């Protein structure tokens, strides 16, 4: 988190983490389409030939609350390939919240588990702890065959502390819910530790209302 009290500016860093090809970049691409152009910067991405993120993606969002607070959200992804652990560690530095994007396919169970262990370790290397970091989990690719059942996901959610979301990121399903869930959880944590509500005169509800006003969502269900 970066704070400029004189200019009433607050910058929050959110990182999308997970195994290769789980849908991290697709989430950011969909969010880019949800956010009003006046509040959304250019989505910067660098892909390899096989559509895997080589370094990282960055999606900057910014808006002003009714209380005059200038809010900036910087959304990053990390490369999922095992060889890029140093890059993942670098992107995770100073993160305020993490969305772990898991692949729902049963064949990816081991990769999901390895990536989550990698997340824990890279947070530790940055002096952060997964136990105190705001984290949400998204099970993506729910439209494919051979995926975990809803009952299995419910069981995993019941055994963990992280809020769990289901998604079909290529269709925008569950993407916005994951983003808003992570943002609200992160704000609540930062407010608890830094008393942002009192310092900036904005509650968690007002913060989320200011954010959602800048989203272009049609109909119910959280997707276009």
Z-matrix of the N, CA and C atoms (Angstrom, degrees):
N
C 1 1.463
C 2 1.515 1 109.76
N 3 1.323 2 116.40 1 136.34
C 4 1.457 3 122.52 2 175.18
C 5 1.523 4 108.02 3 -120.15
N 6 1.318 5 116.03 4 133.94
C 7 1.461 6 120.95 5 -176.77
C 8 1.522 7 110.09 6 -127.54
N 9 1.327 8 115.76 7 133.61
C 10 1.461 9 122.27 8 171.95
C 11 1.524 10 106.44 9 -123.58
N 12 1.347 11 115.90 10 97.74
C 13 1.461 12 120.22 11 -176.10
C 14 1.521 13 111.47 12 -67.62
N 15 1.320 14 116.65 13 -34.48
C 16 1.469 15 120.09 14 -178.39
C 17 1.530 16 111.24 15 -63.94
N 18 1.338 17 115.87 16 -42.13
C 19 1.465 18 120.77 17 -179.09
C 20 1.535 19 112.40 18 -94.12
N 21 1.326 20 116.56 19 -0.22
C 22 1.464 21 122.55 20 -177.14
C 23 1.533 22 110.49 21 52.26
N 24 1.339 23 113.86 22 55.13
C 25 1.463 24 121.36 23 179.12
C 26 1.525 25 110.25 24 -121.66
N 27 1.314 26 115.17 25 139.08
C 28 1.455 27 121.81 26 179.22
C 29 1.523 28 108.65 27 -134.12
N 30 1.338 29 116.56 28 127.08
C 31 1.459 30 121.67 29 179.31
C 32 1.525 31 109.75 30 -115.74
N 33 1.322 32 116.53 31 126.74
C 34 1.461 33 122.98 32 -178.86
C 35 1.527 34 108.76 33 -117.72
N 36 1.329 35 116.08 34 134.78
C 37 1.467 36 122.07 35 -178.30
C 38 1.522 37 110.50 36 -107.75
N 39 1.317 38 116.23 37 122.30
C 40 1.462 39 122.75 38 178.66
C 41 1.528 40 109.19 39 -117.70
N 42 1.315 41 116.91 40 134.40
C 43 1.463 42 121.34 41 -176.77
C 44 1.524 43 110.44 42 -119.60
N 45 1.334 44 115.47 43 130.64
C 46 1.463 45 122.35 44 175.11
C 47 1.525 46 107.55 45 -96.91
N 48 1.332 47 115.23 46 118.57
C 49 1.461 48 123.09 47 -171.68
C 50 1.519 49 108.85 48 -121.15
N 51 1.317 50 117.12 49 157.07
C 52 1.455 51 120.06 50 176.64
C 53 1.510 52 111.56 51 153.33
N 54 1.337 53 117.08 52 173.84
C 55 1.467 54 120.68 53 -178.26
C 56 1.518 55 112.10 54 -67.56
N 57 1.314 56 115.78 55 165.86
C 58 1.461 57 121.77 56 -179.98
C 59 1.526 58 111.08 57 -58.15
N 60 1.311 59 116.38 58 137.59
C 61 1.466 60 124.05 59 175.21
C 62 1.526 61 114.01 60 65.49
N 63 1.326 62 117.40 61 21.64
C 64 1.472 63 119.38 62 179.18
C 65 1.523 64 112.34 63 -81.22
N 66 1.334 65 117.81 64 -17.03
C 67 1.459 66 120.81 65 177.20
C 68 1.517 67 114.95 66 116.49
N 69 1.309 68 118.02 67 20.93
C 70 1.470 69 121.11 68 -178.55
C 71 1.523 70 111.14 69 -65.26
N 72 1.320 71 116.35 70 -49.94
C 73 1.463 72 120.21 71 179.80
C 74 1.528 73 110.99 72 -64.24
N 75 1.322 74 116.46 73 -39.07
C 76 1.469 75 120.09 74 178.68
C 77 1.526 76 110.78 75 -60.57
N 78 1.325 77 117.88 76 -38.74
C 79 1.460 78 121.07 77 175.84
C 80 1.523 79 110.60 78 -58.20
N 81 1.318 80 117.39 79 -47.82
C 82 1.468 81 120.26 80 -178.98
C 83 1.525 82 111.44 81 -65.51
N 84 1.323 83 116.74 82 -36.98
C 85 1.464 84 120.06 83 177.86
C 86 1.522 85 110.94 84 -63.09
N 87 1.322 86 116.54 85 -40.78
C 88 1.461 87 120.27 86 178.90
C 89 1.529 88 111.00 87 -68.62
N 90 1.331 89 117.29 88 -42.68
C 91 1.464 90 120.20 89 178.19
C 92 1.523 91 110.21 90 -60.40
N 93 1.312 92 116.33 91 -39.66
C 94 1.470 93 121.12 92 177.78
C 95 1.522 94 110.61 93 -56.12
N 96 1.326 95 116.56 94 -36.73
C 97 1.457 96 120.51 95 178.69
C 98 1.513 97 113.75 96 -77.16
N 99 1.326 98 116.90 97 -23.81
C 100 1.463 99 121.12 98 -179.88
C 101 1.526 100 112.52 99 -78.33
N 102 1.324 101 117.42 100 -29.56
C 103 1.461 102 121.26 101 -170.89
C 104 1.519 103 110.96 102 -88.46
N 105 1.321 104 116.01 103 139.86
C 106 1.461 105 121.69 104 177.74
C 107 1.516 106 110.42 105 -55.91
N 108 1.341 107 118.90 106 137.60
C 109 1.469 108 121.56 107 -178.25
C 110 1.529 109 113.45 108 -56.80
N 111 1.324 110 117.85 109 -29.87
C 112 1.468 111 119.91 110 -178.83
C 113 1.520 112 111.43 111 -71.23
N 114 1.339 113 117.22 112 -16.98
C 115 1.458 114 121.07 113 -177.70
C 116 1.519 115 113.09 114 -109.13
N 117 1.320 116 117.04 115 -4.53
C 118 1.452 117 120.95 116 -171.18
C 119 1.515 118 110.79 117 -119.20
N 120 1.327 119 116.46 118 128.50
C 121 1.450 120 120.88 119 175.22
C 122 1.514 121 110.92 120 -82.42
N 123 1.320 122 115.89 121 -174.53
C 124 1.457 123 121.51 122 -180.00
C 125 1.518 124 110.21 123 -75.44
N 126 1.330 125 116.11 124 135.54
C 127 1.457 126 120.78 125 175.48
C 128 1.520 127 108.27 126 -77.36
N 129 1.310 128 115.71 127 114.62
C 130 1.460 129 121.03 128 -179.40
C 131 1.513 130 109.14 129 -98.20
N 132 1.322 131 116.74 130 120.64
C 133 1.459 132 120.78 131 -177.56
C 134 1.511 133 109.98 132 -141.87
N 135 1.302 134 116.35 133 149.17
C 136 1.459 135 122.59 134 178.77
C 137 1.516 136 108.00 135 -135.34
N 138 1.328 137 116.26 136 111.48
C 139 1.462 138 120.98 137 -175.15
C 140 1.528 139 111.13 138 -111.55
N 141 1.319 140 114.57 139 155.31
C 142 1.448 141 120.61 140 172.35
C 143 1.524 142 108.41 141 -89.53
N 144 1.324 143 117.06 142 -179.79
C 145 1.460 144 120.81 143 -176.76
C 146 1.526 145 112.87 144 -64.43
N 147 1.342 146 116.49 145 -27.27
C 148 1.465 147 118.58 146 -178.24
C 149 1.526 148 111.48 147 -94.77
N 150 1.354 149 116.56 148 20.25
C 151 1.466 150 123.10 149 175.42
C 152 1.520 151 113.31 150 67.38
N 153 1.310 152 117.26 151 23.22
C 154 1.454 153 120.60 152 175.27
C 155 1.526 154 108.55 153 -98.87
N 156 1.315 155 116.53 154 137.86
C 157 1.451 156 120.32 155 179.41
C 158 1.523 157 109.49 156 -64.75
N 159 1.345 158 116.24 157 125.71
C 160 1.455 159 120.14 158 -176.78
C 161 1.528 160 111.40 159 -83.56
N 162 1.295 161 117.26 160 -46.63
C 163 1.455 162 119.76 161 179.00
C 164 1.526 163 110.28 162 -114.20
N 165 1.318 164 117.44 163 -81.51
C 166 1.460 165 118.96 164 175.84
C 167 1.517 166 109.21 165 -161.88
N 168 1.317 167 115.56 166 163.34
C 169 1.458 168 122.07 167 173.12
C 170 1.516 169 107.50 168 -106.88
N 171 1.323 170 116.38 169 150.69
C 172 1.457 171 121.57 170 177.00
C 173 1.517 172 109.04 171 -136.27
N 174 1.330 173 115.97 172 126.83
C 175 1.462 174 121.86 173 176.38
C 176 1.526 175 108.18 174 -125.24
N 177 1.345 176 117.76 175 107.44
C 178 1.468 177 119.75 176 179.18
C 179 1.530 178 111.70 177 -90.42
N 180 1.318 179 116.41 178 132.16
C 181 1.458 180 122.85 179 176.18
C 182 1.524 181 108.30 180 -122.31
N 183 1.315 182 116.95 181 145.38
C 184 1.452 183 119.20 182 176.43
C 185 1.523 184 110.55 183 -150.57
N 186 1.323 185 115.56 184 144.97
C 187 1.450 186 121.16 185 178.47
C 188 1.521 187 108.80 186 -159.08
N 189 1.319 188 116.16 187 166.72
C 190 1.456 189 121.28 188 -179.71
C 191 1.523 190 109.63 189 -117.20
N 192 1.324 191 115.96 190 132.45
C 193 1.458 192 120.74 191 -179.51
C 194 1.524 193 110.14 192 -78.64
N 195 1.333 194 115.32 193 169.54
C 196 1.465 195 120.17 194 178.59
C 197 1.523 196 111.82 195 -63.72
N 198 1.330 197 116.83 196 -21.27
C 199 1.465 198 120.85 197 -179.40
C 200 1.526 199 112.04 198 -89.80
N 201 1.345 200 116.71 199 3.32
C 202 1.454 201 120.09 200 177.69
C 203 1.514 202 114.80 201 89.10
N 204 1.331 203 117.40 202 7.48
C 205 1.450 204 120.79 203 178.30
C 206 1.525 205 109.48 204 -80.13
N 207 1.334 206 116.00 205 126.30
C 208 1.463 207 121.34 206 177.66
C 209 1.526 208 108.46 207 -88.38
N 210 1.310 209 116.73 208 112.97
C 211 1.460 210 122.57 209 -175.14
C 212 1.525 211 110.76 210 -106.06
N 213 1.312 212 115.35 211 132.01
C 214 1.463 213 121.64 212 176.39
C 215 1.526 214 108.70 213 -121.75
N 216 1.312 215 116.16 214 129.98
C 217 1.455 216 122.14 215 173.99
C 218 1.524 217 108.21 216 -115.58
N 219 1.323 218 116.62 217 125.00
C 220 1.457 219 120.86 218 176.50
C 221 1.520 220 108.07 219 -111.62
N 222 1.341 221 115.83 220 115.86
C 223 1.458 222 122.02 221 -178.22
C 224 1.526 223 109.25 222 -103.27
N 225 1.317 224 116.02 223 123.67
C 226 1.459 225 122.40 224 179.63
C 227 1.522 226 109.80 225 -117.69
N 228 1.331 227 116.40 226 152.17
C 229 1.456 228 121.28 227 164.29
C 230 1.524 229 107.35 228 -114.13
N 231 1.320 230 115.58 229 164.72
C 232 1.460 231 120.79 230 174.11
C 233 1.527 232 108.67 231 -118.28
N 234 1.327 233 118.44 232 153.61
C 235 1.467 234 120.33 233 173.69
C 236 1.518 235 109.30 234 -71.17
N 237 1.324 236 116.52 235 135.30
C 238 1.452 237 119.61 236 -174.72
C 239 1.512 238 115.26 237 -85.62
N 240 1.339 239 117.53 238 -17.40
C 241 1.458 240 119.53 239 -176.75
C 242 1.528 241 111.06 240 -62.47
N 243 1.331 242 115.06 241 142.09
C 244 1.458 243 121.46 242 -175.80
C 245 1.525 244 111.81 243 -55.81
N 246 1.328 245 117.28 244 -35.45
C 247 1.464 246 121.14 245 -173.48
C 248 1.531 247 112.93 246 -67.48
N 249 1.325 248 118.32 247 -15.46
C 250 1.466 249 120.64 248 -172.92
C 251 1.527 250 112.76 249 -102.38
N 252 1.317 251 116.88 250 33.15
C 253 1.473 252 119.13 251 -177.42
C 254 1.518 253 112.19 252 -62.11
N 255 1.338 254 118.31 253 -34.89
C 256 1.469 255 120.61 254 179.86
C 257 1.522 256 110.77 255 -64.03
N 258 1.333 257 116.55 256 -38.77
C 259 1.464 258 120.20 257 177.73
C 260 1.521 259 110.74 258 -66.87
N 261 1.336 260 116.85 259 -41.88
C 262 1.460 261 120.12 260 178.20
C 263 1.525 262 110.85 261 -60.58
N 264 1.323 263 115.83 262 -41.91
C 265 1.468 264 119.77 263 179.94
C 266 1.520 265 110.51 264 -63.12
N 267 1.324 266 116.58 265 -40.44
C 268 1.464 267 121.04 266 -179.64
C 269 1.524 268 111.05 267 -65.91
N 270 1.334 269 116.92 268 -44.53
C 271 1.465 270 120.61 269 -179.33
C 272 1.530 271 110.78 270 -64.88
N 273 1.324 272 116.79 271 -33.35
C 274 1.466 273 121.21 272 -179.27
C 275 1.528 274 113.58 273 -71.82
N 276 1.321 275 117.66 274 -17.95
C 277 1.461 276 119.82 275 -176.86
C 278 1.526 277 110.29 276 -59.25
N 279 1.317 278 115.92 277 134.09
C 280 1.467 279 123.48 278 179.25
C 281 1.531 280 113.49 279 63.74
N 282 1.338 281 116.98 280 21.52
C 283 1.466 282 119.43 281 177.12
C 284 1.525 283 109.85 282 -69.32
N 285 1.327 284 115.70 283 143.53
C 286 1.464 285 120.97 284 177.09
C 287 1.516 286 112.37 285 -100.70
N 288 1.332 287 117.05 286 -22.16
C 289 1.455 288 121.58 287 179.79
C 290 1.520 289 109.61 288 -160.73
N 291 1.331 290 116.57 289 155.57
C 292 1.471 291 121.77 290 -176.31
C 293 1.521 292 110.31 291 -134.00
N 294 1.320 293 115.93 292 133.70
C 295 1.461 294 122.09 293 168.94
C 296 1.516 295 107.27 294 -106.09
N 297 1.330 296 116.60 295 116.94
C 298 1.461 297 120.27 296 178.37
C 299 1.522 298 107.84 297 -92.41
N 300 1.340 299 116.01 298 116.77
C 301 1.464 300 121.33 299 -177.32
C 302 1.519 301 108.74 300 -98.67
N 303 1.324 302 115.93 301 108.01
C 304 1.466 303 121.96 302 -178.74
C 305 1.520 304 109.80 303 -99.53
N 306 1.313 305 115.99 304 149.92
C 307 1.466 306 123.08 305 175.22
C 308 1.522 307 108.08 306 -88.70
N 309 1.325 308 117.18 307 122.88
C 310 1.469 309 121.38 308 -175.60
C 311 1.520 310 114.06 309 -69.03
N 312 1.317 311 118.56 310 -14.96
C 313 1.453 312 120.84 311 -177.06
C 314 1.525 313 110.88 312 -66.32
N 315 1.326 314 116.09 313 134.13
C 316 1.457 315 121.15 314 179.75
C 317 1.522 316 111.84 315 -58.38
N 318 1.317 317 116.79 316 -30.72
C 319 1.464 318 121.02 317 179.75
C 320 1.525 319 112.34 318 -67.12
N 321 1.337 320 116.92 319 -15.42
C 322 1.461 321 121.16 320 -178.57
C 323 1.527 322 112.93 321 -102.07
N 324 1.333 323 116.70 322 9.65
C 325 1.465 324 120.38 323 -177.45
C 326 1.521 325 112.11 324 -56.22
N 327 1.312 326 116.95 325 -46.01
C 328 1.470 327 120.40 326 -178.03
C 329 1.530 328 110.60 327 -66.30
N 330 1.322 329 116.93 328 -41.67
C 331 1.468 330 119.72 329 179.32
C 332 1.525 331 111.48 330 -63.79
N 333 1.338 332 116.18 331 -39.03
C 334 1.466 333 119.52 332 176.49
C 335 1.527 334 110.71 333 -60.59
N 336 1.328 335 115.80 334 -47.03
C 337 1.464 336 120.73 335 -177.64
C 338 1.525 337 111.21 336 -63.86
N 339 1.325 338 116.28 337 -42.78
C 340 1.466 339 120.07 338 179.86
C 341 1.522 340 111.20 339 -64.02
N 342 1.329 341 115.97 340 -39.01
C 343 1.461 342 120.08 341 -179.90
C 344 1.520 343 111.41 342 -67.93
N 345 1.327 344 117.03 343 -36.20
C 346 1.463 345 119.57 344 179.25
C 347 1.531 346 110.68 345 -69.01
N 348 1.319 347 116.55 346 -38.27
C 349 1.472 348 120.51 347 175.02
C 350 1.525 349 109.31 348 -63.07
N 351 1.327 350 116.33 349 -40.39
C 352 1.459 351 121.83 350 178.04
C 353 1.527 352 111.15 351 -62.72
N 354 1.325 353 115.93 352 -39.75
C 355 1.462 354 120.67 353 176.50
C 356 1.519 355 110.62 354 -60.70
N 357 1.302 356 116.39 355 -47.74
C 358 1.463 357 121.38 356 -179.88
C 359 1.539 358 110.99 357 -57.62
N 360 1.337 359 115.23 358 -45.37
C 361 1.460 360 119.79 359 -177.22
C 362 1.533 361 111.60 360 -68.91
N 363 1.320 362 116.80 361 -42.08
C 364 1.465 363 119.12 362 -179.03
C 365 1.529 364 111.78 363 -69.24
N 366 1.316 365 117.41 364 -31.67
C 367 1.459 366 119.61 365 171.98
C 368 1.525 367 109.97 366 -63.37
N 369 1.327 368 115.49 367 -44.51
C 370 1.470 369 119.79 368 179.77
C 371 1.525 370 111.03 369 -60.49
N 372 1.329 371 116.38 370 -41.55
C 373 1.459 372 120.59 371 179.48
C 374 1.528 373 111.69 372 -63.40
N 375 1.338 374 116.69 373 -24.09
C 376 1.459 375 121.71 374 178.12
C 377 1.525 376 112.55 375 -94.63
N 378 1.334 377 116.15 376 9.02
C 379 1.454 378 119.83 377 179.72
C 380 1.514 379 113.44 378 76.42
N 381 1.336 380 116.78 379 21.31
C 382 1.463 381 122.37 380 -179.76
C 383 1.532 382 108.77 381 -115.65
N 384 1.310 383 116.32 382 160.96
C 385 1.462 384 120.63 383 -179.48
C 386 1.526 385 109.43 384 -126.88
N 387 1.322 386 116.13 385 134.87
C 388 1.462 387 119.55 386 -179.17
C 389 1.521 388 111.27 387 -66.13
N 390 1.351 389 116.61 388 -24.32
C 391 1.452 390 120.56 389 179.93
C 392 1.524 391 112.47 390 -67.81
N 393 1.315 392 117.44 391 -25.53
C 394 1.473 393 121.23 392 -179.16
C 395 1.528 394 113.02 393 -111.59
N 396 1.318 395 117.07 394 -9.22
C 397 1.465 396 121.20 395 179.33
C 398 1.532 397 109.87 396 -78.38
N 399 1.330 398 118.86 397 131.68
C 400 1.467 399 119.98 398 172.75
C 401 1.533 400 109.92 399 -62.80
N 402 1.324 401 116.77 400 118.08
C 403 1.464 402 121.80 401 -177.26
C 404 1.518 403 109.36 402 -133.93
N 405 1.325 404 116.41 403 134.57
C 406 1.458 405 121.53 404 169.44
C 407 1.528 406 107.26 405 -121.30
N 408 1.318 407 115.94 406 155.32
C 409 1.467 408 121.41 407 179.94
C 410 1.523 409 108.98 408 -119.34
N 411 1.311 410 115.02 409 132.22
C 412 1.465 411 120.60 410 175.24
C 413 1.528 412 108.78 411 -116.22
N 414 1.331 413 116.79 412 125.25
C 415 1.454 414 121.22 413 171.45
C 416 1.527 415 107.51 414 -94.28
N 417 1.311 416 115.50 415 106.16
C 418 1.458 417 122.84 416 -173.74
C 419 1.537 418 110.82 417 -94.11
N 420 1.315 419 115.38 418 171.39
C 421 1.471 420 123.87 419 176.48
C 422 1.525 421 112.22 420 65.86
N 423 1.331 422 116.51 421 39.40
C 424 1.460 423 120.86 422 -178.43
C 425 1.529 424 112.58 423 -68.79
N 426 1.328 425 117.57 424 -10.43
C 427 1.460 426 120.98 425 -178.80
C 428 1.524 427 113.03 426 -88.28
N 429 1.324 428 117.09 427 -6.12
C 430 1.461 429 119.72 428 -176.56
C 431 1.523 430 111.65 429 -87.46
N 432 1.321 431 115.26 430 164.19
C 433 1.474 432 120.78 431 175.88
C 434 1.528 433 109.18 432 -79.88
N 435 1.324 434 115.70 433 157.13
C 436 1.452 435 120.18 434 175.51
C 437 1.510 436 114.50 435 69.59
N 438 1.342 437 116.55 436 36.83
C 439 1.462 438 119.85 437 -179.07
C 440 1.533 439 110.27 438 -103.90
N 441 1.322 440 115.26 439 163.93
C 442 1.464 441 120.05 440 174.70
C 443 1.522 442 109.46 441 -60.33
N 444 1.311 443 116.69 442 144.07
C 445 1.455 444 120.38 443 178.85
C 446 1.523 445 110.06 444 -74.62
N 447 1.318 446 116.54 445 161.98
C 448 1.460 447 121.01 446 176.38
C 449 1.529 448 110.58 447 -59.72
N 450 1.329 449 116.62 448 -36.77
C 451 1.462 450 120.44 449 179.79
C 452 1.526 451 110.74 450 -63.85
N 453 1.335 452 116.51 451 -40.16
C 454 1.469 453 119.92 452 178.47
C 455 1.520 454 111.03 453 -64.49
N 456 1.318 455 116.56 454 -41.43
C 457 1.461 456 120.34 455 179.50
C 458 1.522 457 110.42 456 -66.98
N 459 1.331 458 116.49 457 -39.61
C 460 1.469 459 119.89 458 176.55
C 461 1.522 460 110.76 459 -60.65
N 462 1.326 461 116.32 460 -38.82
C 463 1.464 462 120.71 461 179.81
C 464 1.527 463 110.70 462 -67.11
N 465 1.327 464 116.77 463 -42.24
C 466 1.461 465 120.51 464 177.60
C 467 1.526 466 110.74 465 -63.31
N 468 1.330 467 116.19 466 -40.82
C 469 1.461 468 120.35 467 179.63
C 470 1.521 469 111.40 468 -64.06
N 471 1.327 470 115.71 469 -37.79
C 472 1.464 471 119.99 470 -178.54
C 473 1.525 472 111.40 471 -68.44
N 474 1.334 473 116.91 472 -26.73
C 475 1.461 474 120.66 473 -176.83
C 476 1.525 475 113.02 474 -91.11
N 477 1.344 476 117.47 475 -7.78
C 478 1.460 477 120.95 476 -179.16
C 479 1.509 478 111.75 477 -116.55
N 480 1.318 479 116.80 478 169.41
C 481 1.459 480 121.40 479 179.18
C 482 1.529 481 111.77 480 -93.38
N 483 1.336 482 116.61 481 -13.95
C 484 1.462 483 120.42 482 -174.02
C 485 1.528 484 111.73 483 -83.41
N 486 1.333 485 118.04 484 134.67
C 487 1.464 486 120.15 485 172.23
C 488 1.532 487 109.63 486 -60.37
N 489 1.329 488 116.59 487 140.75
C 490 1.461 489 121.43 488 -175.45
C 491 1.531 490 109.68 489 -118.71
N 492 1.328 491 115.64 490 135.51
C 493 1.463 492 121.84 491 179.77
C 494 1.521 493 109.17 492 -125.75
N 495 1.333 494 115.48 493 150.20
C 496 1.456 495 121.79 494 174.91
C 497 1.525 496 108.08 495 -105.18
N 498 1.326 497 116.95 496 145.49
C 499 1.459 498 118.31 497 -175.06
C 500 1.527 499 112.61 498 -151.19
N 501 1.308 500 113.42 499 153.93
C 502 1.467 501 122.83 500 164.32
C 503 1.523 502 103.29 501 -126.40
N 504 1.311 503 116.17 502 84.99
C 505 1.464 504 121.33 503 -168.85
C 506 1.523 505 112.83 504 -60.72
N 507 1.330 506 117.54 505 -33.09
C 508 1.459 507 120.04 506 -179.73
C 509 1.528 508 112.01 507 -63.66
N 510 1.333 509 116.15 508 -23.14
C 511 1.463 510 120.97 509 178.19
C 512 1.530 511 112.52 510 -104.02
N 513 1.317 512 117.14 511 0.60
C 514 1.464 513 121.50 512 -178.92
C 515 1.518 514 113.50 513 81.76
N 516 1.318 515 118.11 514 1.45
C 517 1.463 516 121.74 515 -177.33
C 518 1.533 517 109.88 516 -75.32
N 519 1.326 518 116.07 517 125.57
C 520 1.456 519 120.76 518 177.57
C 521 1.511 520 115.35 519 80.72
N 522 1.325 521 117.71 520 -8.30
C 523 1.466 522 121.74 521 -177.57
C 524 1.521 523 111.35 522 -68.49
N 525 1.320 524 115.45 523 -48.55
C 526 1.461 525 119.69 524 -178.06
C 527 1.525 526 111.21 525 -67.21
N 528 1.336 527 116.70 526 -39.89
C 529 1.460 528 120.06 527 178.36
C 530 1.530 529 111.00 528 -59.74
N 531 1.336 530 115.98 529 -41.81
C 532 1.467 531 120.63 530 178.90
C 533 1.519 532 110.72 531 -63.56
N 534 1.323 533 116.59 532 -47.04
C 535 1.466 534 122.00 533 -179.10
C 536 1.526 535 111.69 534 -61.86
N 537 1.327 536 116.17 535 -48.28
C 538 1.464 537 119.37 536 -179.31
C 539 1.524 538 111.24 537 -67.19
N 540 1.338 539 116.86 538 -37.74
C 541 1.458 540 120.18 539 177.69
C 542 1.517 541 111.45 540 -62.50
N 543 1.324 542 116.22 541 -43.54
C 544 1.465 543 120.29 542 178.41
C 545 1.517 544 111.24 543 -65.83
N 546 1.314 545 116.84 544 -43.62
C 547 1.466 546 120.67 545 -178.45
C 548 1.527 547 111.46 546 -62.44
N 549 1.328 548 116.36 547 -44.99
C 550 1.466 549 119.62 548 179.96
C 551 1.532 550 111.08 549 -65.61
N 552 1.332 551 116.79 550 -42.44
C 553 1.459 552 120.28 551 178.80
C 554 1.524 553 110.96 552 -62.47
N 555 1.336 554 116.21 553 -40.14
C 556 1.465 555 120.69 554 -179.79
C 557 1.522 556 111.07 555 -67.28
N 558 1.333 557 116.42 556 -44.51
C 559 1.464 558 119.33 557 178.85
C 560 1.532 559 110.61 558 -60.77
N 561 1.332 560 116.17 559 -43.78
C 562 1.466 561 120.08 560 -179.94
C 563 1.522 562 110.97 561 -59.20
N 564 1.331 563 116.81 562 -42.31
C 565 1.458 564 121.18 563 179.24
C 566 1.529 565 111.29 564 -66.09
N 567 1.326 566 116.99 565 -46.11
C 568 1.466 567 120.36 566 -179.90
C 569 1.519 568 111.03 567 -64.64
N 570 1.320 569 116.42 568 -38.93
C 571 1.465 570 120.70 569 178.55
C 572 1.523 571 110.30 570 -63.47
N 573 1.339 572 115.65 571 -39.99
C 574 1.465 573 120.26 572 -179.86
C 575 1.526 574 111.58 573 -64.01
N 576 1.313 575 116.52 574 -40.13
C 577 1.457 576 120.54 575 -175.46
C 578 1.532 577 113.71 576 -87.68
N 579 1.343 578 117.09 577 -24.97
C 580 1.466 579 119.48 578 -173.70
C 581 1.529 580 113.64 579 -125.15
N 582 1.323 581 116.94 580 2.85
C 583 1.464 582 121.97 581 177.15
C 584 1.531 583 111.39 582 54.35
N 585 1.334 584 116.04 583 48.04
C 586 1.463 585 120.42 584 -177.05
C 587 1.523 586 112.18 585 -64.82
N 588 1.339 587 116.31 586 -35.24
C 589 1.458 588 119.42 587 -178.25
C 590 1.517 589 112.35 588 -58.02
N 591 1.329 590 116.37 589 -45.28
C 592 1.466 591 120.22 590 -179.86
C 593 1.513 592 111.74 591 -72.30
N 594 1.325 593 116.77 592 -39.23
C 595 1.465 594 120.66 593 -176.19
C 596 1.519 595 112.37 594 -70.20
N 597 1.338 596 116.59 595 -33.67
C 598 1.462 597 119.62 596 -177.48
C 599 1.520 598 112.91 597 -111.94
N 600 1.318 599 117.39 598 -2.20
C 601 1.452 600 120.01 599 177.68
C 602 1.514 601 113.67 600 66.14
N 603 1.334 602 116.61 601 40.71
C 604 1.462 603 119.95 602 -179.67
C 605 1.527 604 108.97 603 -142.02
N 606 1.326 605 116.49 604 130.65
C 607 1.456 606 121.87 605 178.84
C 608 1.526 607 110.04 606 -85.86
N 609 1.326 608 115.70 607 169.10
C 610 1.460 609 119.97 608 177.31
C 611 1.524 610 110.65 609 -61.40
N 612 1.318 611 116.77 610 -39.95
C 613 1.470 612 120.45 611 179.74
C 614 1.520 613 110.97 612 -64.17
N 615 1.334 614 116.64 613 -42.36
C 616 1.464 615 120.75 614 179.46
C 617 1.524 616 110.83 615 -67.04
N 618 1.321 617 115.71 616 -37.69
C 619 1.468 618 120.32 617 177.59
C 620 1.525 619 110.42 618 -60.74
N 621 1.334 620 117.15 619 -48.65
C 622 1.455 621 120.83 620 -178.65
C 623 1.523 622 111.62 621 -67.26
N 624 1.336 623 116.96 622 -34.98
C 625 1.461 624 119.84 623 177.57
C 626 1.524 625 110.61 624 -64.70
N 627 1.326 626 116.68 625 -41.73
C 628 1.460 627 120.53 626 178.38
C 629 1.521 628 110.56 627 -61.78
N 630 1.333 629 116.36 628 -38.71
C 631 1.464 630 120.05 629 179.72
C 632 1.520 631 111.73 630 -68.39
N 633 1.319 632 116.74 631 -48.43
C 634 1.466 633 119.77 632 -175.58
C 635 1.528 634 112.30 633 -65.63
N 636 1.318 635 117.49 634 -25.16
C 637 1.461 636 119.82 635 176.57
C 638 1.522 637 112.61 636 -63.80
N 639 1.323 638 116.47 637 -19.67
C 640 1.457 639 121.02 638 -178.73
C 641 1.518 640 112.51 639 -99.79
N 642 1.332 641 116.17 640 11.99
C 643 1.452 642 120.72 641 178.69
C 644 1.519 643 109.77 642 -103.81
N 645 1.302 644 115.26 643 135.84
C 646 1.463 645 120.95 644 178.78
C 647 1.521 646 108.56 645 -97.75
N 648 1.331 647 116.02 646 88.45
C 649 1.462 648 121.31 647 -177.27
C 650 1.519 649 109.25 648 -115.18
N 651 1.292 650 116.06 649 129.91
C 652 1.454 651 120.40 650 179.64
C 653 1.516 652 110.13 651 -106.39
N 654 1.315 653 117.29 652 128.57
C 655 1.456 654 121.15 653 176.76
C 656 1.508 655 112.20 654 77.31
N 657 1.328 656 116.10 655 -169.95
C 658 1.468 657 122.63 656 -179.70
C 659 1.519 658 109.69 657 -95.82
N 660 1.319 659 115.16 658 168.77
C 661 1.456 660 120.23 659 173.66
C 662 1.499 661 114.30 660 94.49
N 663 1.362 662 118.02 661 -3.13
C 664 1.444 663 119.69 662 171.96
C 665 1.515 664 115.30 663 80.36
N 666 1.365 665 119.44 664 18.08
C 667 1.445 666 119.03 665 175.35
C 668 1.518 667 108.77 666 -150.16
N 669 1.331 668 113.84 667 161.01
C 670 1.468 669 119.30 668 -174.16
C 671 1.521 670 112.10 669 -73.02
